[in-house]
């Protein structure tokens, strides 16, 4: 216990990482201050540029230019002045007409129509007739001038039965014109088979939307149930998860290396089957894919060896990870507002992404559009394909906006992580019994993050956004090089892409812990990132085990919730005549698509739950280590009983001799690592003198 039963006196004024015991809000957090103001100014200036580009796009763009078809004269259906009332593209017929259906279509010269003619409807269509060559002779022999004129007139033509596809096109009705439908929408047709399938699938979603809403509500309840399951059975689930992670890593490495073994042993059939299942062989040539698979297999096998070694020597780290997971579940269930955080986060991210994508569509549509015909089996198909060219200023604005998209999306992630971190830190530093924890922690976290640390969040987000932007450029270069047959450039771009991906993953881990440090000590990003890196190095075993266990839990939870929701949705749809009967107005033509979309949406809901759970566990680990390092004997006031017991924590005695700690010294896991915040080992800080004890509590 502290001398006199009181917390240590205020630390030295030059110590930047101390806890302020006199914080006005009564917690052990340092009072908030504005961090990284220069970054904040830069971000606000950049945001002003985004607003200017958005304004320019809204004034000069038209997103319907990206989707609507155009007629033989280049007029966009529903967009070009004078064609606002004719939004649908229709291909006129040609050749013999039998039972109101032409034998062929004039694919080169579509027209714009106000609506698609259905079965039993006959409308007069202003179609472009066949080209005729008229020859005019002028002058007298032998000085005769021969002039050839190609004449193509608009002629009236009866319509044929069609279906409206996606609100854009009128395509032949398969019930009346099966051959024409297959020509247009078959696997080899100019539009492929996706329009009809997509239209039918989207229609199915619309007809059973109540089922989808109910399934998503079920997914939300499953998310809460999964977190409750983790709270009740954390220890056995962690051990099972680590076993699955270890075995899965071994099996994956064996799979990646199997090709090398099969090629050396001459088992051609098994090798061909393995190559067909390996996604690398779908992206690269056989020799390159084989090399990449072998390299990846070696790396994964080394990772398996590392995991086995860590599991053999890090039992205490495993118990700490279990304690953090149990404490994370307890934290989530004892703070009611934390249970709505996943839903709030999902809605907020969806809103930001929708606004940014909306602006991107408008910006792309500001380019100069050029119509292009699709070459289909020697025929030209008009009305579908187009290209956009941009001026130099337009290209700069497009690149600026794309980077801004990545940056703003990363800031939403950073703000979410900070809000969770701040809420969890407030909960941790609420003295036991914690009850329902602090009041309105999410609101407090958002206020602190937006008004004090927005510059810091912008700094960290800028680094991740830069990596994402570079990855997008490299991926584009790799695909263009592959299309042009430039193997060297494709290989270089792919290697750089994966290198940048590794850097991005490392920065994401650094940033996540840095935001926790900012929530605790109100440090600038550089200082917080340095503390975060030191923490990851000094607590590498615990961090790796906790990350691995949480990843397995998160992946399992997402897979379980998404799979169960999708499966039950399909069972419900296919077992009810309301959606299976062809004569029902609610008929669903493709229940598998409905189930797949529902599973994806349920997976997104589950991801929000798992991200909050994962970051809560990380925050508790970081805060627990911070608390032990800066005020060892205060841990018993704040840490949950589960976390204290499972980590073997014991308070230090104020009276020691020969450098020994009274009461066991607080657990073996942290007695062998360097104090990453202060740089002094615990052993050196337990000599017994008052000065050394104060230095320990202050992080010197």
C-alpha positions in Angstrom: 0.0 0.0 0.0 1.0 3.6 -0.4 2.7 5.4 2.5 0.0 6.9 4.8 -2.7 5.2 2.8 -2.7 8.0 0.2 -1.9 8.1 -3.4 1.6 9.5 -4.4 2.0 13.2 -4.5 1.9 15.1 -7.7 4.7 13.9 -10.0 7.6 16.1 -11.2 6.4 18.8 -13.5 8.7 17.6 -16.3 7.3 14.1 -16.4 5.1 13.9 -19.6 3.6 10.4 -19.0 2.4 10.6 -15.4 -1.1 10.1 -14.1 -2.5 13.3 -12.6 -4.1 12.3 -9.2 -5.7 15.7 -8.9 -7.7 15.5 -12.2 -10.8 17.7 -11.7 -13.1 14.9 -12.9 -12.0 12.7 -10.0 -10.4 10.0 -12.2 -6.8 9.0 -12.5 -6.7 10.4 -16.1 -4.7 13.4 -17.1 -6.8 16.4 -17.9 -7.5 16.7 -21.6 -5.6 19.2 -23.7 -5.5 20.0 -27.3 -3.0 17.8 -29.1 -1.4 18.1 -32.5 -3.0 21.5 -33.4 -0.9 21.8 -36.6 -2.4 18.5 -37.9 -5.8 19.8 -37.0 -5.3 22.9 -39.1 -4.0 20.9 -42.0 -7.0 18.5 -41.8 -9.5 21.3 -41.7 -7.8 23.0 -44.7 -7.9 19.6 -46.6 -11.6 19.3 -45.6 -12.2 22.7 -47.1 -10.7 21.4 -50.4 -13.1 18.4 -50.3 -16.1 20.7 -49.8 -14.9 22.8 -52.8 -14.6 19.7 -55.0 -18.0 18.4 -53.9 -19.5 21.8 -54.8 -17.8 21.7 -58.2 -19.1 18.1 -58.8 -22.6 19.0 -57.9 -22.6 22.0 -60.2 -21.0 20.3 -63.2 -21.7 16.6 -62.9 -24.6 14.3 -63.6 -24.2 10.7 -62.2 -26.9 9.4 -64.5 -24.3 9.7 -67.3 -22.6 6.7 -65.6 -25.5 4.3 -65.8 -28.1 5.4 -68.3 -28.0 4.1 -71.9 -27.7 6.3 -74.9 -29.4 6.2 -78.3 -27.8 5.9 -81.8 -27.3 9.7 -81.9 -25.5 9.7 -78.5 -28.3 11.2 -76.5 -28.5 9.9 -72.9 -31.8 8.5 -72.1 -33.5 10.5 -69.4 -30.6 13.0 -69.2 -30.0 14.9 -72.4 -32.3 17.9 -72.7 -35.4 16.9 -74.6 -35.0 13.2 -73.5 -35.9 13.6 -69.8 -39.2 11.7 -70.3 -37.6 8.8 -72.2 -35.2 7.2 -69.6 -35.2 3.6 -71.0 -33.1 2.1 -73.8 -34.8 -0.1 -76.4 -33.3 -2.0 -79.3 -35.5 -2.1 -82.4 -36.2 -5.3 -84.3 -35.2 -6.2 -87.8 -35.7 -9.1 -90.1 -38.9 -11.2 -90.4 -41.6 -10.7 -87.8 -43.6 -13.7 -86.6 -46.4 -13.4 -83.9 -45.2 -9.8 -83.2 -41.6 -10.9 -82.5 -38.8 -10.0 -84.9 -36.2 -12.5 -85.8 -33.3 -10.2 -85.0 -32.4 -6.9 -83.3 -30.8 -3.8 -84.6 -28.1 -3.8 -81.8 -26.2 -0.8 -83.3 -29.0 1.7 -83.2 -31.0 1.7 -79.9 -33.6 4.4 -79.1 -34.9 6.0 -75.9 -38.4 5.2 -74.9 -40.7 6.4 -72.0 -41.6 2.8 -70.9 -41.0 -0.8 -71.9 -43.8 -2.3 -74.0 -45.1 -5.4 -72.3 -47.0 -8.5 -73.4 -50.1 -7.7 -75.4 -48.9 -4.1 -75.9 -48.2 -2.7 -79.3 -46.5 0.7 -79.6 -45.2 2.5 -82.7 -41.4 2.9 -82.2 -39.4 5.6 -84.1 -36.6 3.2 -85.2 -33.6 3.9 -87.4 -34.1 2.1 -90.7 -31.6 0.2 -92.8 -29.0 2.4 -94.5 -29.5 3.0 -98.2 -27.0 4.2 -100.7 -28.3 6.7 -103.3 -26.1 7.6 -106.3 -26.5 10.9 -108.0 -24.9 11.7 -111.4 -24.2 15.2 -112.5 -22.5 16.8 -115.5 -22.2 15.6 -119.1 -20.1 12.8 -120.5 -17.3 12.4 -120.3 -17.2 14.8 -117.3 -19.7 13.1 -115.1 -19.6 13.5 -111.3 -20.8 10.5 -109.3 -22.0 11.3 -105.8 -22.9 8.5 -103.3 -25.1 9.4 -100.4 -25.8 7.1 -97.5 -29.4 7.7 -96.4 -30.8 6.3 -93.1 -34.3 7.4 -92.2 -36.3 7.0 -89.0 -39.2 4.7 -89.8 -42.2 3.5 -87.7 -42.0 0.0 -86.3 -44.3 -2.1 -84.1 -42.9 -2.9 -80.7 -42.3 -6.4 -79.4 -42.8 -7.7 -75.7 -40.0 -6.6 -73.3 -39.1 -6.5 -69.7 -37.7 -3.5 -67.8 -34.3 -4.3 -66.4 -32.9 -2.3 -63.6 -34.9 0.8 -64.6 -32.5 1.3 -67.5 -33.1 -1.1 -70.3 -35.9 -2.8 -72.2 -34.9 -6.4 -73.1 -36.8 -9.1 -74.9 -39.3 -11.0 -72.8 -38.1 -14.6 -72.5 -41.7 -15.8 -72.6 -42.3 -14.4 -76.1 -38.8 -14.0 -77.6 -36.6 -16.6 -76.1 -34.0 -16.6 -78.9 -33.7 -12.8 -78.7 -33.4 -13.0 -74.9 -30.6 -15.5 -75.1 -28.8 -13.4 -77.7 -28.9 -10.4 -75.5 -28.6 -11.9 -72.0 -27.1 -15.3 -72.5 -23.6 -16.1 -71.3 -22.1 -15.0 -74.6 -24.5 -12.1 -75.1 -23.4 -8.4 -75.1 -25.0 -7.8 -71.7 -24.3 -11.3 -70.2 -26.7 -13.0 -68.0 -26.3 -10.7 -65.0 -29.0 -8.1 -65.8 -31.9 -10.5 -65.7 -30.5 -12.3 -62.7 -29.8 -9.1 -60.9 -33.2 -7.7 -61.7 -35.0 -10.8 -60.5 -32.7 -11.0 -57.4 -33.3 -7.3 -56.5 -37.0 -7.8 -57.0 -36.8 -10.7 -54.6 -35.1 -8.6 -52.0 -37.9 -6.0 -52.3 -40.6 -8.6 -52.0 -39.3 -10.2 -48.8 -37.8 -7.1 -47.1 -39.6 -7.9 -43.9 -37.8 -11.2 -43.7 -34.5 -9.5 -44.2 -35.2 -6.9 -41.5 -36.3 -9.7 -39.1 -33.1 -11.6 -39.9 -30.9 -8.6 -39.1 -32.7 -8.1 -35.8 -32.0 -11.8 -35.1 -28.3 -11.2 -36.0 -28.2 -8.3 -33.4 -29.5 -10.6 -30.7 -27.0 -13.3 -31.8 -24.2 -10.7 -31.4 -25.2 -10.0 -27.8 -25.6 -13.7 -27.1 -22.1 -14.4 -28.5 -20.6 -11.7 -26.2 -22.5 -13.2 -23.2 -21.2 -16.7 -24.1 -17.6 -15.3 -24.1 -18.3 -13.7 -20.7 -19.5 -17.0 -19.2 -16.9 -19.4 -20.8 -13.9 -17.2 -21.6 -11.1 -19.6 -20.4 -12.2 -22.8 -22.3 -13.1 -20.8 -25.4 -9.7 -19.0 -25.4 -7.8 -22.3 -25.1 -10.0 -23.8 -27.9 -9.5 -20.8 -30.0 -5.7 -20.9 -29.6 -5.7 -24.6 -30.4 -7.7 -23.9 -33.6 -5.3 -21.0 -34.5 -2.3 -23.2 -34.0 -3.7 -26.2 -35.9 -5.1 -23.9 -38.7 -1.7 -22.3 -39.2 -0.1 -25.7 -39.5 -2.7 -27.0 -42.0 -2.5 -23.8 -44.1 1.3 -24.0 -44.3 1.0 -27.7 -45.4 -1.5 -26.7 -48.0 0.7 -24.0 -49.4 3.7 -26.2 -49.5 1.9 -29.2 -50.9 2.4 -28.1 -54.5 6.1 -28.2 -54.2 6.0 -31.8 -52.8 3.5 -32.9 -55.5 5.6 -31.5 -58.3 8.7 -33.2 -57.0 7.0 -36.5 -56.5 5.4 -36.4 -60.0 1.8 -36.7 -58.9 0.3 -34.9 -61.8 -3.4 -35.5 -61.1 -3.2 -34.3 -57.5 -1.0 -31.4 -58.5 -3.6 -30.3 -61.1 -6.4 -30.5 -58.5 -4.3 -28.5 -56.0 -3.6 -25.8 -58.5 -7.3 -25.5 -59.4 -8.1 -24.9 -55.7 -5.2 -22.4 -55.1 -6.3 -18.8 -55.8 -2.7 -17.8 -56.6 -2.9 -19.8 -59.8 -5.9 -17.8 -60.9 -3.9 -14.6 -60.6 -0.4 -15.5 -61.8 1.3 -17.9 -64.2 1.9 -21.4 -62.9 5.6 -20.9 -62.2 5.1 -17.6 -60.4 2.1 -18.9 -58.5 4.1 -21.9 -57.4 6.9 -19.7 -56.1 4.6 -17.4 -54.3 2.8 -20.4 -52.7 6.1 -21.9 -51.5 7.3 -18.6 -50.0 3.9 -18.1 -48.3 4.0 -21.7 -47.0 7.4 -21.2 -45.4 6.4 -17.9 -43.8 3.2 -19.5 -42.4 5.1 -22.5 -41.1 7.6 -20.2 -39.3 4.6 -18.4 -37.8 3.3 -21.8 -36.6 6.7 -22.5 -34.9 6.6 -19.1 -33.3 3.0 -19.7 -32.0 4.0 -23.1 -30.6 7.0 -21.6 -28.8 5.0 -18.8 -27.3 2.3 -21.2 -26.1 5.0 -23.4 -24.5 6.6 -20.6 -22.4 3.8 -18.0 -22.0 1.2 -19.6 -19.7 1.0 -16.4 -17.7 0.5 -14.4 -20.8 -2.3 -16.7 -21.8 -4.0 -16.2 -18.4 -3.6 -12.4 -18.9 -5.3 -12.6 -22.3 -8.1 -14.6 -20.7 -8.5 -12.1 -18.0 -8.6 -9.2 -20.5 -11.3 -11.0 -22.5 -13.4 -11.7 -19.4 -13.0 -8.2 -18.3 -13.9 -6.9 -21.8 -17.1 -8.8 -21.7 -17.8 -7.6 -18.2 -17.1 -4.0 -19.3 -19.5 -4.3 -22.2 -22.3 -5.7 -20.2 -21.9 -3.3 -17.2 -21.9 -0.2 -19.4 -25.3 -0.1 -21.2 -24.2 2.5 -23.7 -21.4 0.2 -24.9 -24.0 -2.2 -26.1 -25.4 0.3 -28.6 -21.9 1.3 -29.8 -21.8 -1.3 -32.5 -25.1 -0.1 -34.0 -24.1 3.6 -33.7 -20.8 2.9 -35.4 -22.3 0.9 -38.2 -24.9 3.6 -38.9 -22.3 6.4 -38.8 -19.9 4.7 -41.1 -22.7 3.8 -43.5 -23.7 7.5 -43.6 -20.2 8.8 -44.2 -19.4 6.2 -46.9 -22.7 6.9 -48.6 -22.1 10.7 -48.7 -18.5 10.3 -50.0 -19.5 7.7 -52.7 -22.4 10.0 -53.8 -19.9 12.8 -54.3 -17.5 10.5 -56.1 -20.2 9.5 -58.6 -20.9 13.2 -59.3 -17.2 14.0 -59.7 -16.5 11.1 -62.1 -19.5 12.3 -64.2 -17.9 15.7 -64.8 -15.5 14.1 -67.3 -16.0 14.3 -71.0 -18.0 11.3 -72.1 -17.3 9.4 -75.3 -19.6 6.7 -76.6 -18.2 3.3 -77.6 -19.7 0.3 -79.3 -19.3 -3.2 -78.0 -18.0 -5.7 -80.5 -20.2 -8.8 -80.2 -19.5 -11.6 -82.7 -18.7 -9.1 -85.5 -21.7 -6.9 -84.6 -21.5 -3.5 -83.0 -23.8 -3.0 -80.0 -24.5 0.6 -79.2 -26.0 2.3 -76.1 -24.0 0.6 -73.4 -20.3 1.3 -73.3 -18.8 4.7 -72.6 -15.5 6.3 -71.5 -14.6 9.5 -69.6 -11.7 11.7 -70.2 -10.5 14.3 -67.7 -8.5 17.5 -67.9 -5.3 17.9 -65.9 -7.3 19.8 -63.2 -10.0 17.1 -63.3 -7.4 14.4 -62.7 -5.9 16.3 -59.7 -9.4 16.8 -58.2 -10.2 13.1 -58.7 -7.0 12.0 -57.0 -7.5 14.5 -54.2 -11.0 13.3 -53.6 -10.0 9.6 -53.6 -7.4 10.3 -51.0 -9.9 12.3 -49.0 -12.3 9.4 -49.1 -9.7 7.1 -47.6 -8.7 9.7 -45.0 -12.2 10.5 -43.9 -13.2 6.8 -43.6 -10.0 6.2 -41.5 -10.9 9.2 -39.3 -14.3 7.6 -38.6 -12.5 4.4 -37.6 -10.1 6.4 -35.4 -12.9 8.3 -33.7 -14.7 5.0 -33.1 -11.6 3.4 -31.6 -10.9 6.5 -29.4 -14.5 6.6 -28.2 -14.3 3.0 -27.2 -10.8 3.5 -25.6 -11.9 6.5 -23.6 -15.1 4.8 -22.4 -13.2 1.6 -21.3 -10.5 3.7 -19.6 -13.2 5.6 -17.7 -14.8 2.3 -16.7 -11.4 0.8 -15.6 -10.6 3.8 -13.4 -14.0 3.7 -11.7 -13.3 2.3 -8.3 -14.8 -1.0 -7.4 -17.7 -1.8 -7.1 -18.1 -0.3 -10.6 -21.8 -0.7 -10.8 -22.9 0.6 -14.2 -19.7 2.5 -14.6 -19.4 6.2 -15.7 -22.3 8.1 -17.0 -22.6 8.7 -20.8 -19.1 7.4 -21.6 -19.7 7.4 -25.4 -20.8 11.0 -25.4 -17.8 12.0 -23.2 -15.4 10.1 -25.5 -16.8 11.7 -28.6 -16.7 15.2 -27.1 -13.1 14.7 -25.9 -12.0 13.2 -29.2 -13.7 15.9 -31.4 -12.7 18.9 -29.3 -9.2 18.0 -28.0 -7.7 15.2 -30.1 -9.1 15.6 -33.6 -5.6 16.6 -34.8 -4.1 13.5 -33.3 -6.8 11.3 -34.8 -6.2 13.0 -38.2 -2.5 12.4 -37.9 -2.9 8.7 -37.3 -5.6 8.4 -40.0 -3.4 10.2 -42.5 -0.8 7.5 -42.2 -3.3 4.7 -42.8 -5.0 6.6 -45.6 -1.7 7.2 -47.4 -1.0 3.4 -47.3 -4.5 2.7 -48.6 -4.1 5.2 -51.4 -0.7 3.8 -52.5 -2.1 0.3 -52.4 -5.0 1.3 -54.7 -2.5 2.9 -57.1 -0.2 -0.2 -57.1 -3.2 -2.5 -57.6 -4.3 -0.5 -60.6 -0.8 -0.6 -62.0 -0.6 -4.3 -61.5 -3.9 -5.0 -63.2 -3.1 -2.7 -66.1 0.3 -4.4 -66.5 -1.4 -7.8 -66.5 -3.8 -6.7 -69.1 -1.0 -5.4 -71.3 1.2 -8.4 -70.8 4.0 -6.5 -68.9 5.0 -9.3 -66.5 7.9 -7.4 -65.0 5.8 -4.3 -64.0 3.1 -6.6 -62.8 5.5 -8.4 -60.5 7.1 -5.2 -59.2 3.7 -3.6 -58.5 2.4 -6.7 -56.8 5.5 -7.0 -54.5 5.2 -3.3 -53.6 1.5 -3.8 -52.9 2.1 -6.5 -50.4 4.9 -4.6 -48.8 2.7 -1.6 -48.3 0.0 -3.9 -47.0 2.4 -5.1 -44.2 3.3 -1.5 -43.3 -0.4 -0.6 -43.1 -1.2 -3.5 -40.8 1.7 -2.5 -38.5 0.6 1.1 -38.4 -3.0 0.0 -37.7 -1.8 -1.9 -34.6 0.4 1.1 -33.6 -2.5 3.6 -34.0 -5.0 1.4 -32.1 -2.7 1.4 -29.0 -1.7 5.0 -29.5 -5.3 6.2 -29.3 -5.6 4.3 -25.9 -2.5 6.2 -24.7 -4.0 9.5 -25.9 -7.2 8.6 -24.0 -5.2 8.0 -20.8 -2.5 10.7 -20.9 -3.6 13.2 -23.5 -0.3 12.8 -25.3 0.5 13.9 -28.9 0.4 11.3 -31.6 4.2 10.9 -31.8 4.6 10.4 -28.1 1.6 8.1 -28.0 2.9 6.1 -30.9 6.3 5.7 -29.2 4.6 4.5 -26.1 2.4 2.1 -28.2 5.5 0.6 -29.9 7.3 0.2 -26.6 4.2 -1.5 -25.2 4.0 -3.9 -28.2 7.7 -4.8 -27.8 7.7 -5.3 -24.0 4.4 -7.1 -23.9 4.8 -9.0 -27.2 3.8 -12.4 -25.9 0.6 -11.1 -24.3 -0.3 -8.9 -27.2 0.2 -11.7 -29.7 -1.8 -14.2 -27.7 -4.6 -11.7 -27.0 -4.7 -10.6 -30.7 -4.7 -14.2 -31.9 -7.4 -15.2 -29.5 -9.6 -12.2 -30.3 -9.1 -12.7 -34.0 -10.3 -16.3 -33.7 -13.2 -15.2 -31.6 -14.1 -12.4 -34.0 -13.8 -14.6 -37.1 -15.8 -17.4 -35.5 -18.4 -15.0 -34.3 -18.8 -13.3 -37.7 -18.9 -16.7 -39.5 -21.4 -18.1 -37.0 -23.8 -15.1 -37.0 -23.6 -14.6 -40.7 -24.0 -18.3 -41.6 -26.8 -19.0 -39.2 -28.7 -15.9 -40.2 -28.3 -16.6 -43.9 -29.3 -20.3 -43.5 -32.4 -19.5 -41.5 -33.4 -16.9 -44.0 -33.3 -19.3 -46.8 -35.2 -22.0 -44.9 -37.9 -19.4 -44.1 -38.2 -18.2 -47.7 -38.2 -21.7 -49.4 -40.7 -23.2 -46.9 -43.4 -20.5 -47.3 -45.8 -20.4 -50.3 -45.9 -16.6 -49.9 -42.5 -16.5 -51.5 -42.3 -19.8 -53.4 -45.6 -19.8 -55.3 -45.1 -18.4 -58.9 -48.5 -16.8 -58.8 -47.9 -15.0 -55.5 -47.2 -11.2 -55.8 -44.4 -11.8 -53.3 -42.7 -14.5 -55.3 -38.9 -14.7 -54.8 -37.2 -16.1 -57.9 -33.8 -16.5 -56.3 -33.9 -17.4 -52.5 -30.2 -18.2 -52.5 -29.4 -14.6 -53.4 -31.7 -13.3 -50.7 -30.0 -15.6 -48.2 -26.5 -14.5 -49.4 -27.3 -10.8 -49.1 -28.8 -11.3 -45.7 -25.7 -13.3 -44.6 -23.5 -10.4 -45.8 -25.5 -7.8 -43.9 -25.5 -10.0 -40.8 -21.8 -10.4 -41.1 -21.4 -6.6 -41.2 -23.6 -6.3 -38.1 -21.5 -9.0 -36.4 -18.2 -7.2 -37.4 -19.3 -4.1 -35.5 -19.8 -6.2 -32.4 -16.5 -8.0 -32.8 -14.5 -4.8 -33.4 -15.9 -3.2 -30.2 -15.1 -6.4 -28.3 -11.6 -6.7 -29.7 -10.7 -3.1 -29.0 -12.2 -3.2 -25.5 -9.9 -6.2 -24.7 -6.9 -4.3 -26.1 -7.7 -1.2 -24.1 -8.0 -3.2 -20.9 -4.7 -4.8 -21.4 -3.0 -1.5 -22.2 -4.7 0.2 -19.2 -3.9 -2.6 -16.9 -0.2 -2.5 -17.8 -0.2 1.3 -17.5 -1.8 1.1 -14.1 0.7 -1.4 -12.8 3.6 0.6 -14.2 2.5 4.0 -12.9 0.8 3.0 -9.6 1.2 -0.7 -8.9 -0.7 -0.6 -5.6 -3.7 1.2 -7.1 -4.5 -1.8 -9.3 -6.5 -3.5 -6.6 -8.8 -0.4 -6.5 -9.6 -0.5 -10.2 -8.9 -3.8 -11.9 -11.7 -6.3 -11.8 -11.4 -9.3 -9.4 -11.2 -11.7 -12.4 -8.3 -9.8 -14.0 -6.5 -9.5 -10.6 -6.9 -13.2 -9.8 -6.1 -14.6 -13.2 -2.9 -12.5 -13.6 -1.6 -13.3 -10.1 -1.4 -9.6 -9.1 -0.3 -8.8 -5.6 0.4 -5.4 -4.1 4.0 -4.3 -3.3 5.0 -4.0 0.3 6.1 -0.5 1.5 8.8 -2.2 3.6 11.2 -4.4 1.8 14.7 -5.6 2.4 17.5 -6.6 0.1 15.4 -5.5 -2.9 12.7 -8.1 -2.3 9.0 -7.3 -2.8 6.5 -8.0 -0.2 3.5 -10.0 -1.1 4.9 -11.6 -4.2 5.7 -8.6 -6.4 2.6 -8.6 -8.6 2.8 -11.6 -10.9 5.5 -13.2 -13.0 4.4 -11.9 -16.4 5.4 -8.3 -15.7 8.4 -8.9 -13.4 10.6 -10.0 -16.3 9.8 -7.2 -18.8 11.1 -3.6 -19.0 8.8 -0.8 -17.9 8.1 0.5 -21.3 6.8 3.8 -20.1 9.7 4.6 -17.9 12.5 2.4 -19.0 13.2 0.9 -15.5 12.7 -2.7 -14.6 10.5 -3.6 -11.7 13.4 -5.3 -9.9 15.3 -2.0 -9.7 12.3 -0.1 -8.4 11.7 -2.3 -5.3 14.8 -1.6 -3.3 12.8 0.0 -0.5 13.8 3.6 -0.6 11.1 6.2 -0.7 12.7 8.0 -3.7 12.7 4.8 -5.7 9.2 3.9 -4.9 8.1 7.4 -5.9 10.0 7.0 -9.2 8.2 3.8 -9.8 4.8 5.3 -9.3 5.6 8.3 -11.5 7.0 6.3 -14.4 10.7 7.5 -14.1 
